[in-house]
Amino acid sequence: MTARVNVLISFVRRRSSFILFPLLSACSSVPFLTNRSAESVVYALGPREGHSSPLAGSLKPACPALVFGSDGFRLNDTHESAVRRVISDLGSDKKARLLIAGYAPPDLPQDHARALSERRAQAVRQRLIELGLDAAKIQTVGFGNDFSPSGPSSGVVVIYRQ
């Protein structure tokens, strides 16, 4: 079998690239490259152990949305007081979990908006951890400017209690 593979490789190296297409299309018959069952698919925005999916409609904001200006992701005094209020509202609730969702304005390029919304959500997460919240109880997601019409449409971060 190895000799056949070596011959095939040397043949492909000597020939032009148009030979590769039929070879690559034959890869679908290789067992480990075939489609997997639907049960084995993991979706990026699906639920995680103990967390609800950010796409679930049952999430309620833990505080008013944190509004960010322009391209920034640093927390200001208003953000700080809202984050501290969330910590005090959680109190000693050991089962409380948070989802921090970042959104960006629709006028930004898609890749920049996604990165910015993720940085904003991570900044809020980091501050919650600094104030004593267990990191395992916080899930973050950055939607950028790719979100449902009913979702926030500006540069905000929303902290949801699960």
C-alpha positions as CSV (number, residue, x, y, z in Angstrom):
1,M,0.0,0.0,0.0
2,T,2.8,2.4,0.9
3,A,4.5,1.8,-2.5
4,R,1.3,2.7,-4.3
5,V,1.0,5.9,-2.3
6,N,4.6,6.9,-3.2
7,V,4.0,6.2,-6.8
8,L,0.9,8.3,-6.8
9,I,2.7,11.2,-5.1
10,S,5.5,11.1,-7.6
11,F,3.0,11.0,-10.4
12,V,1.1,14.0,-9.1
13,R,4.4,15.9,-8.7
14,R,5.3,15.4,-12.3
15,R,1.9,16.2,-13.7
16,S,0.0,19.5,-13.8
17,S,-2.5,20.5,-11.1
18,F,-5.6,19.5,-13.2
19,I,-4.9,15.9,-12.0
20,L,-5.6,16.9,-8.4
21,F,-9.3,17.6,-8.9
22,P,-10.3,13.9,-9.7
23,L,-8.1,12.7,-6.9
24,L,-9.6,15.1,-4.4
25,S,-13.1,14.2,-5.4
26,A,-12.3,10.6,-4.7
27,C,-11.6,11.5,-1.1
28,S,-15.3,11.3,-0.3
29,S,-15.0,7.5,-0.4
30,V,-12.4,7.5,2.5
31,P,-14.3,6.4,5.6
32,F,-12.9,9.1,8.0
33,L,-13.7,11.9,5.6
34,T,-17.4,11.1,5.1
35,N,-20.2,13.1,6.6
36,R,-20.8,12.5,10.3
37,S,-24.2,12.0,11.9
38,A,-26.2,15.0,13.1
39,E,-25.7,14.0,16.7
40,S,-21.9,14.5,16.5
41,V,-22.2,18.1,15.2
42,V,-21.3,20.7,17.8
43,Y,-22.6,24.2,17.1
44,A,-20.6,27.2,18.3
45,L,-23.6,29.0,19.8
46,G,-25.2,25.9,21.3
47,P,-25.6,25.2,25.0
48,R,-22.6,24.4,27.2
49,E,-22.9,22.4,30.4
50,G,-24.9,24.6,32.8
51,H,-25.3,27.4,30.3
52,S,-28.2,28.3,28.0
53,S,-27.7,29.0,24.3
54,P,-27.3,32.7,23.6
55,L,-29.9,32.1,20.9
56,A,-32.5,31.0,23.5
57,G,-35.4,33.5,24.0
58,S,-35.6,32.9,27.7
59,L,-32.5,35.0,28.7
60,K,-33.2,38.1,30.8
61,P,-30.7,41.0,31.1
62,A,-29.1,41.2,34.5
63,C,-28.7,45.0,34.1
64,P,-29.2,47.7,31.5
65,A,-27.0,47.3,28.4
66,L,-23.5,48.7,28.7
67,V,-23.1,51.3,25.9
68,F,-19.6,51.6,24.4
69,G,-18.5,54.6,22.3
70,S,-16.8,54.4,18.9
71,D,-14.0,51.8,18.8
72,G,-13.4,51.4,22.5
73,F,-13.6,48.4,24.7
74,R,-12.4,49.9,28.0
75,L,-14.9,50.0,30.8
76,N,-15.9,53.4,32.1
77,D,-17.4,54.5,35.5
78,T,-21.0,53.7,34.3
79,H,-19.9,50.2,33.2
80,E,-18.1,49.7,36.5
81,S,-21.2,50.6,38.6
82,A,-23.4,48.3,36.5
83,V,-21.0,45.4,36.8
84,R,-20.8,45.9,40.6
85,R,-24.6,45.9,40.7
86,V,-24.7,42.6,38.9
87,I,-22.2,41.1,41.5
88,S,-24.3,42.4,44.4
89,D,-27.5,41.1,42.8
90,L,-26.0,37.7,42.4
91,G,-25.1,37.7,46.1
92,S,-24.3,34.2,47.3
93,D,-26.3,32.4,44.6
94,K,-23.9,29.5,43.8
95,K,-25.9,28.4,40.8
96,A,-26.0,31.8,39.0
97,R,-24.4,31.8,35.6
98,L,-23.9,34.7,33.2
99,L,-23.8,35.1,29.5
100,I,-22.1,38.2,28.2
101,A,-23.1,39.1,24.7
102,G,-21.2,41.8,22.7
103,Y,-22.7,43.7,19.8
104,A,-21.2,46.2,17.3
105,P,-22.7,48.9,15.1
106,P,-23.9,47.7,11.7
107,D,-21.7,50.2,9.8
108,L,-18.4,48.4,10.7
109,P,-16.7,45.8,8.5
110,Q,-17.9,42.3,9.6
111,D,-14.5,41.0,10.8
112,H,-13.7,44.2,12.7
113,A,-17.2,44.2,14.3
114,R,-16.9,40.6,15.4
115,A,-13.5,41.2,17.0
116,L,-14.6,44.4,18.7
117,S,-17.7,42.9,20.2
118,E,-15.7,39.9,21.5
119,R,-13.1,42.3,23.1
120,R,-15.9,44.2,24.8
121,A,-17.5,41.1,26.1
122,Q,-14.1,39.8,27.3
123,A,-13.4,43.1,29.1
124,V,-16.7,42.8,31.0
125,R,-15.9,39.2,31.8
126,Q,-12.5,40.0,33.1
127,R,-13.8,42.7,35.4
128,L,-16.4,40.3,36.8
129,I,-13.7,37.8,37.5
130,E,-11.6,40.5,39.2
131,L,-14.6,41.3,41.4
132,G,-14.7,37.7,42.6
133,L,-17.1,35.9,40.2
134,D,-16.0,32.3,39.3
135,A,-14.7,32.3,35.6
136,A,-16.4,28.9,35.0
137,K,-19.8,30.6,35.5
138,I,-19.3,33.1,32.7
139,Q,-19.8,32.5,29.0
140,T,-19.1,35.2,26.4
141,V,-20.0,35.6,22.8
142,G,-19.3,38.4,20.3
143,F,-22.0,38.8,17.7
144,G,-20.4,41.7,15.9
145,N,-23.0,43.2,13.6
146,D,-24.4,39.7,12.8
147,F,-27.5,39.3,15.0
148,S,-31.2,39.0,14.9
149,P,-33.3,42.1,14.0
150,S,-34.8,42.0,17.5
151,G,-31.4,42.2,19.1
152,P,-29.4,45.3,20.1
153,S,-28.2,47.2,17.1
154,S,-25.5,49.4,18.5
155,G,-22.1,49.1,20.3
156,V,-23.4,47.5,23.5
157,V,-22.7,44.6,25.8
158,V,-25.6,42.9,27.5
159,I,-25.1,40.7,30.6
160,Y,-27.7,38.0,30.7
161,R,-28.5,35.9,33.8
162,Q,-29.1,32.3,33.2
